[in-house]
């Protein structure tokens, strides 16, 4: 495609779609798009020169040279149908991202947890070391206030989405897999082995001369190592990996550790984000940036500035000794890691979780029930379900609460709506409490409302 051509994005307001649209704008393409509601990301695109329509109408695709759609889009979308009638090429978001990534040096980050944080870490470290990468991320980098940029450097950094198998379109120079878990199985016929095979294929699609970067502590990744066709670099804490973290010191919203390459100590890394899970994310970042030509010292000196990504252990407020943090954690492993990271604060942990998708809740029902043992108090809301998803009989938050009470935490309460959660918390939280909202839906709104309510209460 030529830079002056017109690309239309259906569902332009999502993080993944808006990030690609922003990069296309900065390259020089004419960009338009549509979505069901205006939001901060679409307003930023409009300010940059994009045309964004509210709602879907057939006429909106006319004049486009290419139409890009997202997985969340209904199959009978009127704009897709009109584009096909006019003979305009229609491609999935992942194919557009593949075009951007595969023509340059791609860095693709995959895994059940940590994709956004690791992608953001890599992008920031390369940015601060003047490598000017292009980055396309499913969450806003707090330091940079953006989820995407068209850089002039040779690298393109992006998350590789395993949920629908679209990561198999990428042929990166560096493929990173942080971990593998049984998630999104509805797209793999309910078969975890099919998901693992997809990861193995992704890691084997690295370009000649490139590297696959994998966590040796993950048993699923360790199992597939002999079958990978790419050159592999490993990292870990427990295993004797190529790169290893030791002497880990967990603190309140920070962590430090020593890094060893084989038997040689490279030095110490200090992060400004908490939790052992971020040690893994930082090791993956370190290896990727070393492979991209940076020195250990350059990486260690800049990674400490990383303040996180939006909705990734994001501190929303600290009012009268009450700390409110929001996180995207929506899988049992993520919930356990996020609660564990909070324990270093020394505060009472009130964990608020909004399950997302009936299918995920169905497949991981027992694991969810065992994920809250380290919290002092647990609140569960109704399941947040995307439009069009069918309810599964017997899969309810009320039943999940019953099982949590048996399997991990008797101090659990069910509030159906986020408004009820917010009202309860405003009247019950005290100094020394840490409220941790978690979920991939809209539970963050309760956390934002809580902070506003606490500030108003503090003034009276």
C-alpha positions as CSV (number, residue, x, y, z in Angstrom):
1,X,0.0,0.0,0.0
2,X,1.0,3.6,-0.6
3,X,1.0,6.0,2.4
4,X,-1.6,8.4,0.8
5,X,-4.2,5.7,0.5
6,X,-7.4,5.5,2.6
7,X,-7.8,2.9,5.4
8,X,-11.2,2.5,7.2
9,X,-11.3,0.8,10.6
10,X,-14.5,-0.8,11.8
11,X,-14.4,-0.8,15.6
12,X,-11.7,1.9,15.7
13,X,-12.1,2.6,19.4
14,X,-10.6,-0.6,20.8
15,X,-7.0,-0.5,22.1
16,X,-5.6,-2.8,19.4
17,X,-7.5,-1.1,16.5
18,X,-6.8,2.5,17.7
19,X,-3.1,1.7,18.0
20,X,-2.8,0.5,14.4
21,X,-4.9,3.4,13.2
22,X,-2.7,5.9,15.0
23,X,0.5,4.4,13.5
24,X,-1.2,4.5,10.0
25,X,-2.0,8.1,10.5
26,X,1.5,9.0,11.5
27,X,2.9,7.1,8.5
28,X,0.8,9.3,6.3
29,X,-2.3,7.2,5.5
30,X,-5.8,8.8,5.4
31,X,-7.7,7.1,8.3
32,X,-11.4,6.8,9.0
33,X,-13.3,4.5,11.3
34,X,-16.5,3.8,13.1
35,X,-17.5,2.6,16.6
36,X,-20.5,2.5,18.8
37,X,-19.3,5.2,21.2
38,X,-16.8,8.0,21.3
39,X,-14.1,7.6,24.0
40,X,-10.7,8.9,24.9
41,X,-8.9,6.9,22.2
42,X,-11.2,8.0,19.4
43,X,-11.0,11.6,20.5
44,X,-7.2,11.4,20.3
45,X,-7.4,10.0,16.8
46,X,-9.8,12.8,15.7
47,X,-7.3,15.3,17.1
48,X,-4.6,13.7,14.9
49,X,-6.8,14.0,11.8
50,X,-8.8,10.8,11.6
51,X,-12.5,10.8,10.7
52,X,-14.5,8.8,13.3
53,X,-18.1,8.0,12.8
54,X,-20.5,7.2,15.7
55,X,-22.3,4.0,14.8
56,X,-22.1,1.8,11.7
57,X,-23.5,2.8,8.3
58,X,-22.8,1.3,4.9
59,X,-21.9,4.7,3.3
60,X,-19.0,5.2,5.7
61,X,-16.7,2.7,3.9
62,X,-17.2,4.3,0.5
63,X,-14.0,5.7,-0.9
64,X,-11.8,3.5,1.2
65,X,-8.9,1.5,-0.4
66,X,-8.8,-1.0,2.5
67,X,-11.2,-1.9,5.3
68,X,-9.9,-3.4,8.6
69,X,-12.1,-5.1,11.2
70,X,-11.7,-6.5,14.7
71,X,-12.6,-9.8,16.2
72,X,-15.3,-8.2,18.3
73,X,-17.2,-7.2,15.2
74,X,-20.5,-8.9,14.3
75,X,-20.2,-11.1,11.2
76,X,-23.1,-9.4,9.5
77,X,-21.8,-5.8,10.1
78,X,-23.3,-3.5,7.5
79,X,-20.0,-1.8,6.7
80,X,-18.2,-5.1,6.0
81,X,-21.1,-6.1,3.7
82,X,-20.9,-2.8,1.8
83,X,-17.1,-3.0,1.4
84,X,-17.4,-6.5,-0.1
85,X,-20.2,-5.3,-2.5
86,X,-17.8,-2.5,-3.7
87,X,-14.9,-4.9,-4.0
88,X,-12.8,-3.1,-1.3
89,X,-10.3,-5.5,0.3
90,X,-11.4,-6.4,3.9
91,X,-8.8,-7.8,6.3
92,X,-8.7,-8.6,10.0
93,X,-6.8,-6.4,12.4
94,X,-4.1,-9.0,12.8
95,X,-3.3,-9.0,9.1
96,X,-2.9,-5.3,9.1
97,X,-0.5,-5.6,12.1
98,X,1.3,-8.4,10.3
99,X,1.9,-6.1,7.3
100,X,3.4,-3.5,9.5
101,X,5.5,-5.9,11.5
102,X,6.7,-8.4,8.9
103,X,8.2,-5.8,6.6
104,X,10.5,-4.5,9.3
105,X,12.3,-6.1,12.3
106,X,9.3,-7.3,14.4
107,X,9.3,-8.0,18.1
108,X,6.1,-10.0,18.9
109,X,5.2,-10.7,22.6
110,X,2.8,-13.5,23.3
111,X,1.5,-15.3,26.5
112,X,-1.5,-15.7,28.7
113,X,-0.4,-12.9,31.1
114,X,2.0,-10.0,30.9
115,X,1.9,-9.2,27.2
116,X,0.9,-5.5,27.6
117,X,3.3,-4.9,30.5
118,X,6.3,-6.6,28.7
119,X,5.5,-4.9,25.4
120,X,5.3,-1.5,27.2
121,X,8.6,-2.2,29.1
122,X,10.4,-3.0,25.8
123,X,9.0,0.0,24.0
124,X,9.9,2.4,26.8
125,X,13.5,1.1,27.2
126,X,14.1,1.3,23.5
127,X,12.5,4.7,23.3
128,X,14.6,6.1,26.2
129,X,17.7,4.7,24.5
130,X,16.9,6.6,21.3
131,X,16.1,3.6,19.2
132,X,12.8,5.2,18.2
133,X,10.8,2.0,17.7
134,X,7.3,1.7,16.3
135,X,5.1,0.2,19.0
136,X,1.5,-1.0,18.8
137,X,0.2,-2.0,22.3
138,X,-3.1,-3.1,23.8
139,X,-2.7,-0.6,26.7
140,X,-1.4,2.9,27.3
141,X,2.3,3.2,28.4
142,X,2.0,5.5,31.5
143,X,5.3,7.2,30.9
144,X,4.5,8.1,27.3
145,X,0.8,8.6,27.5
146,X,0.2,6.6,24.4
147,X,-0.4,3.0,23.2
148,X,1.2,3.5,19.8
149,X,3.7,5.4,17.8
150,X,5.2,5.2,14.3
151,X,8.9,5.5,15.0
152,X,11.7,5.9,12.5
153,X,13.8,3.0,13.9
154,X,14.1,-0.5,12.5
155,X,12.0,-2.3,15.1
156,X,8.2,-2.8,15.4
157,X,7.0,-3.9,18.8
158,X,3.5,-5.4,19.2
159,X,1.5,-7.9,21.3
160,X,0.8,-11.2,19.5
161,X,-2.7,-12.3,20.3
162,X,-3.2,-16.0,20.9
163,X,-6.9,-15.8,21.8
164,X,-8.1,-16.2,18.2
165,X,-5.0,-17.7,16.6
166,X,-4.2,-14.5,14.8
167,X,-0.6,-14.5,16.2
168,X,0.2,-17.1,13.6
169,X,0.3,-14.4,10.9
170,X,3.5,-12.9,12.3
171,X,7.1,-13.8,11.3
172,X,9.0,-11.7,13.8
173,X,12.8,-11.3,14.3
174,X,12.2,-11.8,18.1
175,X,9.3,-13.9,19.3
176,X,8.7,-13.7,23.1
177,X,6.4,-16.1,25.0
178,X,6.1,-15.3,28.7
179,X,3.8,-18.1,29.7
180,X,1.1,-20.5,28.5
181,X,-2.2,-21.2,30.2
182,X,-5.5,-22.8,29.3
183,X,-7.4,-19.7,28.3
184,X,-9.5,-18.9,25.2
185,X,-10.2,-22.6,24.7
186,X,-13.5,-21.8,23.1
187,X,-11.4,-20.9,20.0
188,X,-9.4,-24.1,20.2
189,X,-12.3,-26.6,20.4
190,X,-11.8,-26.8,24.1
191,X,-8.5,-28.5,23.6
192,X,-5.5,-27.2,25.5
193,X,-3.1,-29.2,23.3
194,X,-4.3,-27.3,20.2
195,X,-3.5,-24.0,21.9
196,X,0.0,-25.3,22.8
197,X,0.6,-26.4,19.2
198,X,-0.3,-22.9,18.1
199,X,2.3,-21.4,20.5
200,X,4.9,-23.9,19.2
201,X,4.2,-22.8,15.6
202,X,4.4,-19.1,16.5
203,X,7.8,-19.6,18.1
204,X,9.0,-21.6,15.1
205,X,8.1,-18.7,12.7
206,X,11.0,-16.5,13.7
207,X,12.9,-15.1,10.7
208,X,16.3,-16.5,9.9
209,X,18.9,-15.1,12.3
210,X,16.2,-14.2,14.9
211,X,15.5,-15.6,18.4
212,X,12.7,-17.1,20.3
213,X,12.7,-15.9,23.9
214,X,10.9,-18.1,26.4
215,X,10.4,-18.6,30.1
216,X,11.9,-21.9,31.2
217,X,10.0,-21.8,34.5
218,X,6.8,-22.3,32.6
219,X,6.2,-26.1,32.3
220,X,4.3,-25.9,29.0
221,X,7.1,-23.9,27.4
222,X,9.8,-26.2,28.8
223,X,8.0,-29.2,27.4
224,X,8.0,-27.8,23.8
225,X,11.6,-26.6,23.7
226,X,12.9,-29.7,21.9
227,X,10.3,-29.2,19.1
228,X,11.0,-25.6,18.3
229,X,12.7,-24.8,15.0
230,X,14.0,-21.4,16.0
231,X,17.1,-20.5,18.0
232,X,15.9,-20.2,21.6
233,X,17.1,-18.0,24.5
234,X,15.6,-18.9,27.9
235,X,15.0,-17.0,31.2
236,X,13.7,-17.9,34.6
237,X,14.0,-17.8,38.4
238,X,13.7,-21.5,39.4
239,X,15.3,-23.2,36.4
240,X,18.9,-23.0,35.2
241,X,18.0,-20.8,32.3
242,X,20.3,-18.8,30.1
243,X,19.3,-15.6,31.9
244,X,18.3,-16.0,35.6
245,X,17.0,-13.6,38.3
246,X,18.3,-14.2,41.9
247,X,18.3,-12.4,45.2
248,X,14.8,-11.0,44.6
249,X,13.7,-8.2,47.0
250,X,10.0,-7.5,46.9
251,X,8.9,-4.1,48.1
252,X,5.9,-1.8,48.2
253,X,5.3,-0.9,44.5
254,X,8.9,-1.9,43.6
255,X,11.2,-4.9,43.2
256,X,14.9,-5.5,42.7
257,X,17.0,-8.5,41.7
258,X,20.4,-9.6,40.4
259,X,20.7,-10.9,36.8
260,X,23.0,-13.8,35.8
261,X,23.8,-14.9,32.3
262,X,24.9,-18.5,32.6
263,X,27.2,-18.3,35.7
264,X,28.3,-14.6,35.2
265,X,26.5,-11.9,37.2
266,X,25.5,-9.0,34.8
267,X,24.3,-6.6,37.5
268,X,21.2,-5.5,39.4
269,X,17.8,-4.3,38.1
270,X,15.4,-2.2,40.1
271,X,11.8,-1.9,39.0
272,X,9.3,0.8,40.0
273,X,6.4,-1.8,39.7
274,X,5.8,-4.6,42.2
275,X,5.6,-8.4,42.2
276,X,7.5,-11.4,41.1
277,X,5.6,-11.6,37.9
278,X,7.3,-8.3,36.9
279,X,10.7,-9.9,37.4
280,X,9.7,-12.3,34.6
281,X,8.5,-9.4,32.4
282,X,11.7,-7.6,33.1
283,X,13.9,-10.6,32.1
284,X,12.0,-10.9,28.8
285,X,12.5,-7.2,28.3
286,X,16.2,-7.4,29.1
287,X,16.9,-10.3,26.6
288,X,14.9,-8.6,23.9
289,X,16.7,-5.3,24.2
290,X,20.1,-7.0,24.4
291,X,19.3,-8.8,21.2
292,X,18.3,-5.4,19.7
293,X,21.8,-4.1,20.5
294,X,21.5,-2.3,23.8
295,X,23.9,-2.9,26.7
296,X,22.9,-4.2,30.1
297,X,23.8,-0.9,31.6
298,X,21.5,1.0,29.2
299,X,18.6,-1.3,29.9
300,X,19.1,-1.3,33.7
301,X,19.4,2.5,33.8
302,X,16.1,3.0,31.9
303,X,13.8,0.1,32.9
304,X,13.7,1.5,36.4
305,X,11.7,4.5,35.0
306,X,8.9,2.2,33.8
307,X,5.7,3.2,35.7
308,X,3.5,0.6,34.2
309,X,0.7,0.5,31.6
310,X,-2.8,1.7,32.1
311,X,-5.0,-0.8,34.0
312,X,-1.9,-2.8,34.9
313,X,-1.5,-2.3,38.7
314,X,-2.5,1.4,38.1
315,X,-2.6,3.5,41.3
316,X,-5.8,5.6,40.9
317,X,-5.6,7.3,44.3
318,X,-4.3,7.4,47.8
319,X,-6.8,9.2,50.0
320,X,-6.5,9.4,53.8
321,X,-4.4,6.2,53.9
322,X,-6.7,4.3,51.6
323,X,-4.9,3.1,48.5
324,X,-7.0,2.3,45.3
325,X,-5.4,0.2,42.6
326,X,-6.9,-1.1,39.4
327,X,-5.6,-4.0,37.4
328,X,-6.7,-5.9,34.2
329,X,-6.2,-9.3,35.9
330,X,-8.9,-11.6,34.5
331,X,-7.4,-15.0,34.8
332,X,-6.8,-17.0,38.1
333,X,-3.0,-16.9,37.8
334,X,-3.1,-13.1,37.2
335,X,-5.4,-12.6,40.2
336,X,-3.1,-14.6,42.5
337,X,0.0,-12.6,41.2
338,X,-1.7,-9.2,41.6
339,X,-2.9,-10.0,45.1
340,X,0.6,-11.3,46.0
341,X,2.2,-8.1,44.7
342,X,-0.2,-6.1,46.9
343,X,0.9,-7.9,50.1
344,X,4.2,-6.1,50.2
345,X,2.3,-2.9,50.9
346,X,1.5,-4.2,54.4
347,X,-2.1,-3.0,54.0
348,X,-5.4,-4.9,54.3
349,X,-6.2,-6.2,50.9
350,X,-9.8,-5.8,49.6
351,X,-9.9,-7.7,46.3
352,X,-12.8,-6.8,44.0
353,X,-13.2,-9.1,40.9
354,X,-15.5,-8.8,38.0
355,X,-15.4,-12.1,36.0
356,X,-15.3,-11.6,32.2
357,X,-17.0,-13.9,29.7
358,X,-19.2,-16.9,30.5
359,X,-16.8,-19.2,28.5
360,X,-13.7,-18.2,30.5
361,X,-15.6,-18.5,33.8
362,X,-16.9,-21.9,32.7
363,X,-13.5,-23.4,31.7
364,X,-11.7,-21.9,34.8
365,X,-14.5,-22.0,37.4
366,X,-12.5,-24.1,39.9
367,X,-9.3,-22.2,39.4
368,X,-11.1,-18.9,40.0
369,X,-12.5,-20.3,43.3
370,X,-9.0,-21.0,44.5
371,X,-7.4,-17.6,43.5
372,X,-8.3,-15.4,46.5
373,X,-6.6,-17.0,49.5
374,X,-4.2,-14.1,50.1
375,X,-6.8,-11.4,50.2
376,X,-8.3,-10.2,53.5
377,X,-11.7,-9.5,51.9
378,X,-13.1,-10.5,48.5
379,X,-16.0,-8.9,46.5
380,X,-17.3,-10.6,43.4
381,X,-19.6,-8.8,40.9
382,X,-21.8,-10.2,38.0
383,X,-20.1,-11.6,35.0
384,X,-19.2,-9.0,32.4
385,X,-20.2,-10.5,29.0
386,X,-19.4,-9.0,25.6
387,X,-22.3,-8.3,23.3
388,X,-23.5,-11.5,21.6
389,X,-22.1,-14.0,24.1
390,X,-24.6,-16.6,25.3
391,X,-25.0,-17.2,29.0
392,X,-24.0,-20.7,30.1
393,X,-26.5,-22.4,32.4
394,X,-25.2,-22.8,35.9
395,X,-22.3,-20.4,35.5
396,X,-23.1,-17.4,37.7
397,X,-21.1,-15.2,40.1
398,X,-23.4,-16.2,43.0
399,X,-22.2,-19.8,42.5
400,X,-18.6,-18.7,42.2
401,X,-18.9,-16.9,45.5
402,X,-20.1,-20.1,47.1
403,X,-17.1,-22.0,45.8
404,X,-14.6,-19.3,46.8
405,X,-16.0,-19.5,50.3
406,X,-15.2,-23.2,50.4
407,X,-11.9,-23.3,48.4
408,X,-10.0,-20.2,49.3
409,X,-11.6,-17.3,51.3
410,X,-14.6,-17.3,53.6
411,X,-14.6,-13.5,53.7
412,X,-16.3,-13.1,50.3
413,X,-19.4,-11.1,49.4
414,X,-21.4,-10.9,46.2
415,X,-22.6,-7.5,44.9
416,X,-24.2,-7.8,41.4
417,X,-23.3,-4.3,40.1
418,X,-20.2,-2.1,40.2
419,X,-22.4,0.7,41.5
420,X,-23.3,-1.5,44.6
421,X,-19.6,-2.3,45.0
422,X,-18.7,1.4,44.9
423,X,-21.4,2.4,47.4
424,X,-20.3,-0.4,49.9
425,X,-16.7,0.5,49.7
426,X,-17.2,4.3,50.2
427,X,-19.0,3.5,53.5
428,X,-16.7,0.7,54.7
429,X,-13.0,1.3,53.8
430,X,-10.7,2.6,56.4
431,X,-7.2,4.0,56.5
432,X,-4.7,1.2,56.0
433,X,-6.9,-0.5,53.4
434,X,-5.8,-1.3,49.8
435,X,-8.7,-1.7,47.4
436,X,-7.7,-3.8,44.4
437,X,-10.2,-3.9,41.5
438,X,-9.6,-6.6,38.9
439,X,-11.1,-7.6,35.6
440,X,-11.2,-7.1,31.9
441,X,-14.6,-5.5,31.8
442,X,-15.6,-2.1,33.3
443,X,-15.0,-2.6,37.0
444,X,-12.4,0.2,36.8
445,X,-15.3,2.6,36.8
446,X,-16.1,1.5,40.4
447,X,-12.5,2.2,41.4
448,X,-12.5,5.7,39.7
449,X,-15.9,6.4,41.4
450,X,-14.5,5.3,44.8
451,X,-11.5,7.6,44.6
452,X,-13.8,10.6,43.7
453,X,-16.2,9.6,46.6
454,X,-13.3,9.3,49.1
455,X,-11.9,12.7,48.1
456,X,-15.4,14.3,48.5
457,X,-15.8,12.6,51.8
458,X,-12.4,13.8,53.0
459,X,-13.3,17.4,52.3
460,X,-16.5,17.3,54.4
